[in-house]
């Protein structure tokens, strides 16, 4: 009976950790020279689904995704794009097959995302809030 109670406590504790891990704060970032200070959820939706190729000021935009190694990408896609990992894969397979677009470029880590966005004026990406520093500009908080 003691082992059973211990397993329940471990499972409950693990569940608490899982909830905390999936609720990371995700920030959308652009190059510091980008004149935008904010972006709408609809604009992010259109950019990351390949429906919009320019920022609202008319300059070209290149979106970057993180690998699925952490929680940031899944959180971004679920909250902003309203899509699961599987539905994103289907979406881009269809777009590629029909010649209607290519998915955003993928980077391996928050550090790589920070480096790319800080050195490319037309880049947009997202990272965990803990990774942000003064080399980029935050224009949106994923809620």
Kinemage of the C-alpha trace (Angstrom):
@kinemage 1
@onewidth
@group {chain A} dominant
@subgroup {mainchain}
@vectorlist {calphas} color= white
{ca unk a 1} P 0.000 0.000 0.000
{ca unk a 2} L 2.873 2.419 0.735
{ca unk a 3} L 4.316 1.865 -2.738
{ca unk a 4} L 0.948 2.695 -4.268
{ca unk a 5} L 0.709 5.987 -2.349
{ca unk a 6} L 4.266 6.850 -3.314
{ca unk a 7} L 3.493 6.189 -7.001
{ca unk a 8} L 0.431 8.459 -6.779
{ca unk a 9} L 2.530 11.239 -5.217
{ca unk a 10} L 5.212 10.861 -7.881
{ca unk a 11} L 2.618 10.898 -10.660
{ca unk a 12} L 0.944 13.983 -9.202
{ca unk a 13} L 4.281 15.781 -8.816
{ca unk a 14} L 5.280 14.832 -12.370
{ca unk a 15} L 1.977 16.207 -13.625
{ca unk a 16} L 2.638 19.500 -11.883
{ca unk a 17} L 6.071 19.701 -13.473
{ca unk a 18} L 4.637 18.911 -16.895
{ca unk a 19} L 2.091 21.731 -16.592
{ca unk a 20} L 4.779 24.206 -15.603
{ca unk a 21} L 7.065 23.071 -18.434
{ca unk a 22} L 4.412 23.624 -21.085
{ca unk a 23} L 3.550 27.124 -19.890
{ca unk a 24} L 6.809 28.821 -20.816
{ca unk a 25} L 6.540 32.473 -21.746
{ca unk a 26} L 7.255 32.822 -25.456
{ca unk a 27} L 8.278 36.166 -26.943
{ca unk a 28} L 8.243 37.146 -30.623
{ca unk a 29} L 11.392 38.995 -31.597
{ca unk a 30} L 12.731 41.053 -34.502
{ca unk a 31} L 15.980 42.826 -35.304
{ca unk a 32} L 16.590 45.993 -33.283
{ca unk a 33} L 16.641 48.046 -36.493
{ca unk a 34} L 13.149 46.910 -37.450
{ca unk a 35} L 10.817 49.920 -37.108
{ca unk a 36} L 7.944 47.783 -35.786
{ca unk a 37} L 7.249 47.915 -32.077
{ca unk a 38} L 4.274 45.565 -32.095
{ca unk a 39} L 2.634 42.990 -34.313
{ca unk a 40} L -0.863 41.549 -34.223
{ca unk a 41} L -1.720 37.919 -33.701
{ca unk a 42} L -3.338 37.927 -37.168
{ca unk a 43} L -0.128 39.216 -38.771
{ca unk a 44} L 1.882 36.490 -37.022
{ca unk a 45} L -0.654 33.932 -38.187
{ca unk a 46} L -0.342 35.072 -41.791
{ca unk a 47} L 3.462 35.303 -41.719
{ca unk a 48} L 3.993 31.876 -40.163
{ca unk a 49} L 1.505 30.207 -42.499
{ca unk a 50} L 3.168 31.735 -45.548
{ca unk a 51} L 0.214 33.949 -46.419
{ca unk a 52} L 2.096 37.194 -45.846
{ca unk a 53} L 5.660 37.894 -46.971
{ca unk a 54} L 6.051 41.495 -45.818
{ca unk a 55} L 5.919 43.370 -42.541
{ca unk a 56} L 3.197 46.014 -42.215
{ca unk a 57} L 5.739 48.648 -43.319
{ca unk a 58} L 6.179 46.850 -46.665
{ca unk a 59} L 9.623 45.340 -46.011
{ca unk a 60} L 10.130 41.630 -46.648
{ca unk a 61} L 9.923 39.232 -43.712
{ca unk a 62} L 11.686 35.918 -43.167
{ca unk a 63} L 10.118 33.838 -40.386
{ca unk a 64} L 12.137 31.336 -38.356
{ca unk a 65} L 10.839 28.423 -36.304
{ca unk a 66} L 12.516 26.625 -33.462
{ca unk a 67} L 13.046 22.869 -33.539
{ca unk a 68} L 10.483 20.851 -31.605
{ca unk a 69} L 13.079 20.155 -28.887
{ca unk a 70} L 11.553 22.491 -26.290
{ca unk a 71} L 8.065 23.745 -25.530
{ca unk a 72} L 8.289 27.123 -27.257
{ca unk a 73} L 7.436 25.957 -30.776
{ca unk a 74} L 4.451 23.866 -29.726
{ca unk a 75} L 3.164 26.691 -27.551
{ca unk a 76} L 3.612 29.211 -30.389
{ca unk a 77} L 1.878 26.988 -32.944
{ca unk a 78} L -1.005 26.081 -30.638
{ca unk a 79} L -1.670 29.604 -29.352
{ca unk a 80} L -0.911 31.701 -32.438
{ca unk a 81} L -1.550 29.332 -35.341
{ca unk a 82} L -4.203 27.218 -33.609
{ca unk a 83} L -2.517 24.092 -34.973
{ca unk a 84} L -0.912 20.994 -33.533
{ca unk a 85} L 2.428 19.624 -34.640
{ca unk a 86} L 0.660 17.045 -36.822
{ca unk a 87} L -1.656 19.572 -38.453
{ca unk a 88} L 1.301 21.881 -39.168
{ca unk a 89} L 3.075 19.035 -40.928
{ca unk a 90} L -0.008 18.324 -43.058
{ca unk a 91} L -0.474 22.027 -43.811
{ca unk a 92} L 3.071 22.485 -45.086
{ca unk a 93} L 3.093 19.198 -46.995
{ca unk a 94} L 0.065 20.393 -48.937
{ca unk a 95} L 1.494 23.900 -49.525
{ca unk a 96} L 4.798 22.490 -50.766
{ca unk a 97} L 3.089 19.929 -53.014
{ca unk a 98} L 0.869 22.568 -54.617
{ca unk a 99} L 3.746 25.039 -55.004
{ca unk a 100} L 2.102 27.598 -52.721
{ca unk a 101} L 4.979 28.102 -50.354
{ca unk a 102} L 7.717 26.828 -48.114
{ca unk a 103} L 7.649 26.559 -44.327
{ca unk a 104} L 9.651 28.940 -42.158
{ca unk a 105} L 13.315 28.090 -41.764
{ca unk a 106} L 14.119 26.052 -38.659
{ca unk a 107} L 16.830 26.791 -36.101
{ca unk a 108} L 18.071 24.481 -33.378
{ca unk a 109} L 17.950 26.660 -30.270
{ca unk a 110} L 16.979 29.928 -28.640
{ca unk a 111} L 20.626 31.008 -28.877
{ca unk a 112} L 20.699 30.392 -32.628
{ca unk a 113} L 17.376 32.220 -33.027
{ca unk a 114} L 18.738 35.195 -31.099
{ca unk a 115} L 21.849 35.254 -33.284
{ca unk a 116} L 19.918 35.085 -36.558
{ca unk a 117} L 17.333 37.689 -35.609
{ca unk a 118} L 19.969 40.059 -34.222
{ca unk a 119} L 21.981 39.909 -37.464
{ca unk a 120} L 19.233 39.875 -40.116
{ca unk a 121} L 17.036 42.926 -40.481
{ca unk a 122} L 14.096 41.087 -42.046
{ca unk a 123} L 14.028 38.136 -39.611
{ca unk a 124} L 11.254 37.328 -37.168
{ca unk a 125} L 11.330 34.553 -34.613
{ca unk a 126} L 10.282 33.555 -31.134
{ca unk a 127} L 12.144 32.345 -28.071
{ca unk a 128} L 11.605 31.504 -24.436
{ca unk a 129} L 11.493 34.726 -22.412
{ca unk a 130} L 14.575 33.661 -20.462
{ca unk a 131} L 16.671 33.731 -23.647
{ca unk a 132} L 15.966 37.344 -24.639
{ca unk a 133} L 18.645 39.991 -24.319
{ca unk a 134} L 19.173 43.509 -25.637
{ca unk a 135} L 20.404 42.337 -29.062
{ca unk a 136} L 16.785 42.010 -30.322
{ca unk a 137} L 13.444 43.772 -29.972
{ca unk a 138} L 10.391 42.048 -28.437
{ca unk a 139} L 7.229 42.876 -30.385
{ca unk a 140} L 4.725 40.327 -29.044
{ca unk a 141} L 4.107 38.135 -25.981
{ca unk a 142} L 2.396 34.822 -26.674
{ca unk a 143} L -0.432 34.396 -24.162
